[in-house]
Amino acid sequence: MTPGPEGRIEVITGVMFSGKSEELMRRVRRAIIARRAVQVFKSHLDDRYSGIRNVSSHDGKQIDAWPVSSSTEVAEKVDDDAGVVAVDEAQFLDRGIVDVANALADRGKRVIIAGTDMDFRGEPFGPIGPLLAIAERIDKLHAICVVCGDRASRNQRLLDGEPAAAEGPTIQVGGAESYEARCRACHVVPSAADAQAELLVKG
């Protein structure tokens, strides 16, 4: 099995709970059925569900993956005969993944990358923006807003059931216990002062 004649970059992005990992796994499984050599990587920070050696979807599906902490690790671990290279949770990787993806595509590999495009504040997340700019194919997925039922495009971080303040850390791995999918209108990111005032009112 050898790399395909035409390298390309595909980015699957969007809000949490929208099915990004599930779509990445679907493409990987189809590539395997087509008898392509496939390698799958994921950020070592994502230890939810089945642990760091699996790409897992929120509904429990999973495939084996190499945990990596940097773009350099991805570049070093890719086999020459791999025709398809998939990377999940790419928002947690450094911006060097943009150059790595480009280099792999230039070598004739199909590169499939999944990652959340915005952090909990609604701002661009890590290297996903630059990856979108160089991709041949982009699929932006949406979830359902838990407040109004509209199409969700934002990640609402929660702290004790309330919207977390903007001053919090950008990277905080979590699932349904820490995040909700929300639309633009229902997404709230208070300042630390606003959040404290809200707690005092409710207290």
N, C-alpha and C positions, 0 to 999 in steps of 0.2 A: 504494500500500500504506500503510495507516494502522495506528496502534496498536490493539490489541484493546480491547473495551469494559470488560474486567475485569482490572485490574492484580493481580499477585501476585508473591510471592517464593518461589523454590524453592531449597533448599540441598542440594547433594550433598556428603556429607562421609564421613570415615572414615580409615582407615590408608593409608599409602603402598602402592602396588602393588595397590590394591583396585579400580581401574578408574574413579576419579572423573572424570578428564579424558575418558576414553572415553565415559562416560555423558553428560557435558556435550556432547561433539561429536555424539553420537547425537541429542540433543534439538535441537541447533542445525540439524543436517541435515534433520530432520523439519520444523522450522519453515520452512526454506528451500523444501522441497518443497511446503509449504502456502502458498507465495508470501507469506511474511511478511518484512518488512524486518528484518534481523538485524545487530547489531553485537557483536563479540567482543573482550574485553579480557583481558589477563593481566599479572601482576606482571613488571616489567622484571628482577627478580632471578632469574627462572627462565630461564636460558639453555641448559638441557639439550637434548639431542636435536637439534631442528631450529632452535634459536636463539630469540631473543626475539620474533620476529614471527610465531610459530606456537604454537598450543596443540598439544602432542604427547602421545600416550600412550606407555606403556612398550613397546607392541608396534609402534610406528612410525607409527601413524595421525596425521594432522595436519590442522589448518585454520588459515587466516590469522587473525591477531589483532593488536590495537593494544597495544604494551607501555606500561604506565603505572607511575608511581612513587607515586601518591597517589590517594585517593578524589576529590580535587578534579579531577584530570585526567579521571577517569571521567565526572564530572558535566559537565565542559566539553566533552567530545568526543561525548556522546550526541546523535544527530540527533533532531529533533522527530518525524520520520516512522518512527523505529525502533520496531517493535512488540515486539521481543525483544532484551534486553540480557543478554549472558552474560559472566561474570567468572571466570577460572580462577586458581588459586593465591591465593585471597583472603586466606589466613592471613598473607601477607606485606604486606598493605595496612594502613593505619591504621584506627582505629575509626570514622573518619568515613564509611567505606563503609556502615555501618549506616544512617545518615541518608540517604545517597545512594540506597541500595536502597529505603528507605521512600518517598522522594520520587518515584522513578521508578515504583514500583508505584502510588502515588497518582495519577500521571499516566496510568494505564491501561496501563503496560508490563509485560510478563512478564519478570521478572528471574531469571536462572538463575545461581547462584553455586556454585562448587566449591572446596573447600579442606580441608586436613587439620585435624581438630578438636583434636588433641593434639600437643604437641611431643615431643621425644625423651625427656623426663622423665616423660611421662604427664600433663602439666598442660595446661589449656586454652590454645589457640594463637591469639593475636591476636584479631581480631574475630569469629571463627567462633561462639563461644558466644552472644553477643548476636544474631547473625544467625539462629541456630537458634531463638531465642526469638520472633522476629517473623515467621518464615517460615510460609506457608500449607502448604507441603509440605516434608518432610524425608526424605531417603534416606541412611541410614548404611550404607556398604559395608564389607565385610571382605575381607581377603586370607587367605592360608594361612600359619600359623606355620611358619617354616623349621626350627624345632627339633623340635616334636612333631606338627605336621600339623593342629592344631586351628584354629578360627577366630581369625585375628589381629586385634587391636584396638589394638596399640601399635606405635610406630616405634622400632626399636632402632638407635641411632647407633653406628657402629663406628669405632675408631681402631686401625690396624694389626691389624685382625681381631678386636679385643676390644671389649667394651662401653665407650663413651666415658663419662668422668666427668661428673657432674651440673653441675660448675662451668663447663662449656664454653658457648659462645655459643648462644643460642636458635635463631637463624637460621643455618643452614649448608646451602646448597643442594647436593644430591647425589642419586645414584641408587643402583643395586645395589652399587656399590663402597663406599658409605658408610653404607648403611642396610639393615636387614632388617625384615620384618614378623614380629611375634611376638605370642603371646597374653599375657594378663595374667600367667600363671604363669611363663612363660619370659622375660619382660621384665626386664632388669637395668639399674639405673642406679647405679653405685657412686660414692662420693665420690672426690675426687682422691687422698686418702690410701689408700683401699681399692684403687684402681686401681694405684697405685704399689707397694703391698705385693704385689699379685698378680703384677706384673711381676717383682719381686725374687724371689719364690718360683719362678716359671717360669724365671728367668734362672740 
